[in-house]
Amino acid sequence: MQGLLSSTLRNMLSIFNTFSWRDAVDILVVAYLIYTVINLLVHTRTGLLIKGAAVLLFAYLLASTLQLRTIKFLIDYLFRYGLVVLVVIFQPELRTVLEKIGRTELGRSLFISRLGSTENDSQKKAIDIITSAAESLSSTNTGALIVFEKETPMTDIIATGTTVDAEISEELIGNIFYKGAPLHDGAVVVRKDRIVAAACLLPVSHNLEISRDMGTRHRAALGISENSDAIVLVVSEENGFISIAQNGIIVRQLDKNRAYQMLTSELCPDNPDAGEQLPWYKRIVNYAKVSKQ
């Protein structure tokens, strides 16, 4: 026993003697990647797949230890040929994960679009009009679903609706979402300071942890926010509550001022250097300040 401990200690010392800063960077990067992937998958069907694979792996190790040859053979066969089948079955989830990786700060830094001060002002004016319209719709319990396009193009979503390409006005938004109007059933897509399309179809979230009191509009808002970097404003038809969804998270029961602050902090943050975007850590601080109000 003493010899085993001495041997183990010598091996550990030899590892530390050859340990360099490159090894530390290598370990940190791998740990970060593993954490990111797990965090992305935890609320999807792929997360359940990982749990199932862990159970099968444990069963395989147990079968190997107890020499249960039939069980070991079946699990080994499943791991060997089941991977290709799983890639086909979970192709939508894998695509979603890759899109989310592309929307991280590292991915966005490669293809980031910057707003100048003039564009910032026009988009703030558009947001003010939209939040005023949302307040009016809320007072009459008129449902609304408005998607603000960011870095991820909404081309495929726009193709499902009717092209509008019009300047934003409170009257236009009211007419689009008026009960019984031809375009009221669906989402409006906003690109900067213009309404691009209406009556667009959005993917519905499959998150099993969504509250059951959320209707189709809220699930659609969460769905598009999970599959893109869009930020979505929702007005409930049942209770008139105004909500905002982003990155698979929804904030409910907002008033006009708070909705305006949340939208402007994400879509056109104030920046002393015109044409530059705030660093990620400053945007997080701004969002936290808005959330506390």
C-alpha positions in Angstrom: 0.0 0.0 0.0 2.8 2.4 0.9 4.5 1.6 -2.4 1.4 2.4 -4.3 1.0 5.7 -2.6 4.7 6.6 -3.2 4.3 5.7 -6.9 1.2 7.8 -7.2 2.9 10.7 -5.5 5.9 10.5 -7.8 3.6 10.5 -10.9 1.7 13.5 -9.6 5.0 15.4 -9.0 6.3 14.5 -12.5 3.0 15.9 -14.0 3.4 19.2 -12.1 7.0 19.5 -13.1 6.1 19.4 -16.8 3.0 21.5 -16.4 3.1 24.7 -18.4 0.9 27.7 -19.1 -0.2 26.0 -22.4 -1.6 23.1 -20.4 -3.5 25.5 -18.2 -5.0 27.3 -21.2 -5.8 23.9 -22.8 -7.7 22.7 -19.7 -9.6 26.0 -19.3 -10.7 26.1 -22.9 -11.9 22.5 -22.9 -13.7 23.1 -19.5 -15.4 26.2 -20.9 -16.5 24.4 -24.1 -17.9 21.5 -22.1 -19.8 24.0 -19.8 -21.1 25.9 -22.8 -22.4 22.8 -24.6 -24.1 21.5 -21.4 -25.6 24.9 -20.7 -27.0 25.0 -24.3 -28.4 21.5 -24.2 -29.9 21.4 -20.7 -33.3 22.7 -21.7 -33.7 20.8 -25.0 -34.6 17.2 -26.0 -30.8 16.7 -26.6 -30.3 17.2 -22.8 -32.6 14.2 -22.2 -30.5 12.3 -24.8 -27.3 13.0 -22.9 -28.9 11.8 -19.7 -30.0 8.6 -21.4 -26.5 8.1 -22.8 -25.1 8.5 -19.3 -27.4 5.8 -18.0 -26.4 3.5 -20.9 -22.7 4.1 -20.2 -23.2 3.3 -16.6 -25.0 0.1 -17.6 -22.2 -0.8 -20.0 -19.6 -0.4 -17.3 -21.7 -2.4 -14.8 -22.2 -5.2 -17.5 -18.4 -5.2 -18.2 -17.6 -5.5 -14.4 -20.2 -8.3 -13.9 -19.3 -10.0 -17.2 -22.9 -9.8 -18.5 -22.0 -10.5 -22.1 -25.4 -10.2 -23.7 -26.1 -6.8 -22.2 -22.6 -5.6 -23.0 -23.0 -6.7 -26.6 -26.3 -5.0 -27.1 -25.1 -1.7 -25.6 -21.9 -1.8 -27.6 -23.9 -2.4 -30.8 -26.2 0.5 -29.9 -23.3 2.9 -29.3 -21.6 1.8 -32.5 -24.5 2.2 -35.0 -26.9 4.4 -33.0 -24.8 7.6 -33.4 -25.7 8.1 -37.1 -29.4 7.6 -36.4 -29.3 10.1 -33.5 -27.6 12.7 -35.7 -30.5 12.4 -38.2 -33.2 12.5 -35.5 -31.7 15.4 -33.6 -30.6 17.4 -36.5 -32.9 20.4 -35.5 -31.4 20.5 -32.0 -27.8 20.3 -33.4 -28.5 23.1 -35.7 -29.9 25.2 -32.9 -26.8 24.6 -30.8 -24.5 25.6 -33.7 -26.6 28.8 -34.2 -26.4 29.6 -30.5 -22.6 29.2 -30.6 -22.5 31.6 -33.5 -24.4 34.1 -31.5 -21.9 34.1 -28.6 -19.6 37.1 -28.2 -16.8 35.3 -30.1 -19.1 34.4 -33.0 -20.8 37.8 -33.2 -17.5 39.7 -33.1 -16.7 38.2 -36.5 -19.8 39.4 -38.2 -21.2 42.3 -36.1 -23.2 45.1 -37.6 -22.8 48.5 -36.1 -25.3 51.3 -35.9 -24.4 54.9 -36.3 -25.9 57.7 -34.2 -28.5 58.6 -36.8 -29.8 55.0 -37.2 -29.8 54.8 -33.4 -32.1 57.8 -33.1 -34.5 56.6 -35.8 -34.7 53.1 -34.2 -35.3 54.6 -30.7 -38.2 56.6 -32.2 -39.6 53.4 -33.8 -39.3 51.6 -30.4 -41.1 54.5 -28.7 -44.0 54.2 -31.3 -44.2 50.4 -30.9 -44.2 50.5 -27.1 -47.0 53.2 -27.2 -48.9 51.0 -29.6 -48.4 48.0 -27.3 -49.7 50.1 -24.4 -52.9 50.9 -26.4 -53.3 47.3 -27.4 -52.8 46.2 -23.8 -55.6 48.4 -22.6 -58.1 46.6 -24.9 -56.7 43.1 -24.4 -55.7 43.0 -28.1 -53.0 40.3 -28.7 -49.8 41.3 -30.5 -46.5 39.7 -31.4 -43.6 41.8 -32.7 -40.2 40.5 -33.6 -37.2 42.8 -33.6 -34.5 41.5 -36.0 -30.9 41.8 -34.7 -27.8 40.1 -36.2 -29.6 36.9 -37.2 -31.5 37.5 -40.5 -35.2 36.8 -40.3 -35.4 36.0 -44.1 -37.0 32.5 -43.6 -39.5 33.9 -41.1 -40.4 36.9 -43.3 -41.1 34.5 -46.2 -43.9 32.9 -44.2 -45.8 36.2 -43.9 -47.0 39.1 -46.0 -44.5 41.8 -47.1 -45.4 45.2 -45.7 -42.1 47.3 -45.9 -43.7 50.3 -44.3 -42.7 53.1 -41.9 -43.7 52.3 -38.4 -46.7 54.1 -37.0 -49.1 53.5 -34.1 -52.1 53.4 -36.4 -50.5 50.8 -38.7 -49.7 48.5 -35.8 -53.2 48.9 -34.4 -54.7 48.1 -37.8 -52.5 45.0 -38.2 -53.4 43.5 -34.9 -57.1 44.6 -34.9 -59.2 41.5 -34.1 -60.6 40.2 -37.4 -58.0 42.0 -39.6 -56.4 39.8 -42.3 -52.9 40.1 -40.9 -53.7 40.0 -37.1 -52.9 36.3 -36.7 -49.1 36.0 -36.7 -46.1 38.1 -36.0 -44.8 41.4 -37.3 -41.1 41.5 -38.1 -39.3 44.9 -37.5 -36.0 45.6 -39.1 -34.4 48.7 -37.6 -37.1 51.4 -38.1 -39.4 49.7 -40.6 -42.1 47.0 -40.5 -40.8 44.4 -43.0 -43.6 41.8 -42.9 -46.8 40.8 -41.0 -48.7 37.6 -40.3 -45.4 35.7 -40.1 -45.2 32.2 -38.6 -42.8 31.6 -35.7 -41.4 28.3 -34.4 -43.0 27.3 -31.1 -40.7 26.6 -28.1 -40.6 22.9 -27.0 -39.2 23.8 -23.6 -41.0 21.6 -21.1 -40.5 24.0 -18.2 -42.7 26.8 -19.7 -45.5 27.8 -17.5 -48.9 26.4 -18.6 -50.6 29.7 -18.4 -48.6 30.9 -21.4 -50.5 30.8 -24.7 -49.4 30.3 -28.3 -48.0 33.8 -28.7 -45.7 33.5 -25.7 -44.5 30.1 -26.8 -43.9 31.4 -30.3 -42.0 34.4 -28.8 -39.8 32.0 -26.8 -39.4 29.7 -29.8 -37.9 32.4 -32.1 -35.8 33.8 -29.2 -34.3 30.3 -28.7 -33.5 29.9 -32.4 -32.2 33.4 -33.1 -30.9 36.5 -31.3 -34.2 38.4 -32.0 -35.9 40.2 -29.2 -39.7 39.8 -29.1 -42.5 41.9 -27.7 -45.8 40.2 -26.8 -49.1 41.6 -25.8 -51.4 39.0 -24.2 -55.0 38.7 -25.5 -56.1 37.1 -22.2 -54.9 39.7 -19.7 -53.3 42.5 -21.7 -49.8 41.9 -20.1 -46.8 43.2 -22.1 -43.9 40.8 -22.1 -40.4 40.7 -23.8 -38.6 37.4 -24.8 -34.9 37.0 -25.5 -32.5 34.1 -25.5 -35.3 31.7 -24.4 -36.2 33.9 -21.3 -39.4 35.9 -21.0 -40.0 38.9 -18.7 -43.7 39.6 -18.1 -46.0 42.3 -16.9 -44.0 45.3 -18.2 -45.3 48.8 -18.6 -44.4 51.1 -21.5 -41.4 52.7 -19.9 -39.7 49.5 -18.9 -40.4 47.8 -22.2 -38.9 50.8 -24.0 -35.8 50.7 -21.8 -35.3 47.0 -22.3 -35.7 47.2 -26.1 -33.4 50.3 -26.5 -30.7 48.8 -24.2 -30.5 45.8 -26.5 -31.3 47.2 -30.0 -29.6 50.6 -29.8 -27.5 51.0 -26.6 -26.1 54.5 -25.9 -22.5 54.7 -26.7 -20.2 57.8 -26.6 -18.4 56.5 -29.7 -20.7 56.7 -32.6 -20.9 53.5 -34.7 -19.5 51.4 -31.9 -21.3 48.7 -29.9 -21.1 48.5 -26.1 -18.8 45.7 -24.7 -20.7 42.6 -23.6 -20.1 43.3 -19.9 -21.5 46.9 -20.1 -24.6 45.5 -21.9 -25.1 43.0 -19.1 -24.9 45.8 -16.5 -27.4 48.0 -18.4 -29.8 45.1 -18.7 -29.5 44.4 -15.0 -30.3 48.0 -14.2 -33.4 47.9 -16.3 -34.6 44.6 -14.8 -34.4 46.1 -11.3 -36.6 49.1 -12.1 
